[in-house]
Amino acid sequence: MLEVFTWLADWLVYGLGGLDPDSKLGSSLHFFVEDTTKIFVLLVVMIYIIALLRASLNLERVRHYIQQKNRFAGYGLGAGFGAITPFCSCSSIPLFLGFTSAGIPLGITMAFLFTSPIINEVAVIMLWSLLGWEFTLVYIVIGMAVGIGGGMILDTLRGERWLKDFAAKAYQQASTSSNSEAPAPEQPSLTLKDRHEFARDELKEIVGRIWIWVIIGVGLGAALHGFVPDGWFAENLGSGQWWNVPVAVFAGLPLYSNATAVIPVMESLIVKGLPVGTTLAFCMSTVAASFPEFIMLKQVMQWRLLGIIFVILLVNFMIVGWVINLLSPWLFSGML
């Protein structure tokens, strides 16, 4: 099925455009046309379907449900909720405040906040279309593990002590009344027309927000694909030296992007020979640990808590990079 996008790119770039397939420009434009058309078609179809299914999701009920669960189940639920909600780090902050105000433990809330920018339906669709289901599954497992592990560490350290005063006060007030068994408010049932309108509006909102990032991300990936010599990354950063992974993590920190823009770049980096673990470390650092994100989180956290979160994320991403590089000959043999 996906071969139709390759055929379309062949026709547009090499047929109508008359470009040489072996030229740098021809190779870059072919990559751009093929990946852009494939991504947008899959995004439109899958976002609409997922939004139809999510139309009846009651956020208050989800929050109430998580609040009633034991701590360890809560970490998984928080990370899972982060994975199915299409929020970037900045738009996740209002939900973070809502969870905190409901008395949900900080670790569970942070499991949500860590996972939300890394995993969402857009990232999953793009990864599956560009790099296959095996890579996508590994990415999801890693993203969930980062969220759950980070949340457990913050609860162990009692990180709620270092929230800003207004957030800490709301958390303490909610915690004292958390034994209340009042049910979550009911949400009226939706008709098929209501679901369609919800899905249509969400499709327009999400695509309207991310289309420019798709263009930018695929454009950067196309430039890498066509103009960077084959083997350059393998020769310079693919030697297996331990320091390659920390370099990739710190290189991603000044950037601020979402998974939509980073994933096409990730594809090109892997194809050009950058080790999979090093590429993942760079991607996750850019998406979930960038300086702009921490500036936004400063609204609700003290510097000490921000520093702890920063270290947790960097250490997690480095460990992920090293472990995936070590295991990639078995995990991805023959895949890429």
TAQUISUL-V416337 format. One record per backbone hydrogen bond with DSSP energy under -0.5 kcal/mol. CO is the residue of the C=O (numbers start at 1). NH is the residue of the N-H. Records with the same first field share a line. If there is no record, write none. Layout:
CO = NH  NH
This chain:
1 = 4
2 = 5  6
3 = 7
4 = 8
5 = 9
6 = 10
7 = 11
8 = 12
9 = 13  14
10 = 14  15
11 = 16
12 = 17
13 = 19
20 = 23
23 = 27
24 = 28
25 = 29
26 = 30
27 = 31
28 = 32
29 = 33
30 = 34
31 = 35
32 = 36
33 = 37
34 = 38
35 = 39
36 = 40
37 = 41
38 = 42
39 = 43
40 = 44
41 = 45
42 = 46
43 = 47
44 = 48
45 = 49
46 = 50
47 = 51
48 = 52
49 = 53
50 = 54
51 = 55
52 = 55
54 = 57
57 = 59
58 = 62
59 = 63
60 = 64
61 = 65
62 = 66
63 = 67
64 = 68
65 = 69
66 = 69
70 = 74
71 = 75
72 = 76
73 = 77
74 = 78
75 = 79
76 = 80
77 = 81
78 = 82
79 = 83
80 = 84
81 = 85
82 = 85
85 = 87
88 = 92
89 = 93
90 = 93
91 = 95
92 = 96
93 = 97
94 = 98
95 = 99
96 = 100
97 = 101
98 = 102
99 = 104
100 = 103
105 = 109
106 = 110
107 = 111
108 = 112
109 = 113
110 = 114
111 = 115
112 = 116
113 = 117
114 = 118
115 = 118  119
117 = 259
120 = 124
121 = 125
122 = 126
123 = 127
124 = 128
125 = 129
126 = 130
127 = 131  132
128 = 132
132 = 136
133 = 137
134 = 138
135 = 139
136 = 140
137 = 141
138 = 142
139 = 143
140 = 144
141 = 145
142 = 146
143 = 147
144 = 148
145 = 149
146 = 150
147 = 151
148 = 152
149 = 153
150 = 154
151 = 155
152 = 156
153 = 157
154 = 159
155 = 158
158 = 161
159 = 162
160 = 163
162 = 302
164 = 168
165 = 169
166 = 170
167 = 171
168 = 172
169 = 173
170 = 174
171 = 175
172 = 176
173 = 177
174 = 177
175 = 178
177 = 180
191 = 195
192 = 196
193 = 197
194 = 198
195 = 199
196 = 200
197 = 201
198 = 202
199 = 203
200 = 204
201 = 205
202 = 206
203 = 207
204 = 208
205 = 209
206 = 210
207 = 211
210 = 213  214
211 = 215
212 = 216
213 = 217
214 = 218
215 = 219
216 = 220
217 = 221
218 = 222
219 = 223
220 = 224
221 = 225
222 = 226
223 = 227  228
224 = 228
227 = 229
229 = 232
231 = 235
232 = 236
233 = 237  238
234 = 238
241 = 244
242 = 245  246
243 = 247
244 = 248
245 = 249
246 = 250
247 = 251
248 = 252
249 = 252  253
250 = 253  254
252 = 255
253 = 291
258 = 261  262
259 = 263
260 = 264
261 = 265
262 = 266
263 = 267
264 = 268
265 = 269
266 = 270
267 = 271
268 = 272
269 = 274
270 = 273
272 = 231  233  234
275 = 279
276 = 280
277 = 281
278 = 282
279 = 283
280 = 284
281 = 285
282 = 286
283 = 287
284 = 288
285 = 289
286 = 257
290 = 294
291 = 295
292 = 296
293 = 297
294 = 298
296 = 299
297 = 300  301
300 = 164
302 = 306
303 = 307
304 = 308
305 = 309
306 = 310
307 = 311
308 = 312
309 = 313
310 = 314
311 = 315
312 = 316
313 = 317
314 = 318
315 = 319
316 = 320
317 = 321
318 = 322
319 = 323
320 = 324
321 = 325
322 = 326
323 = 327
324 = 328
327 = 330  331
328 = 332
332 = 335  336
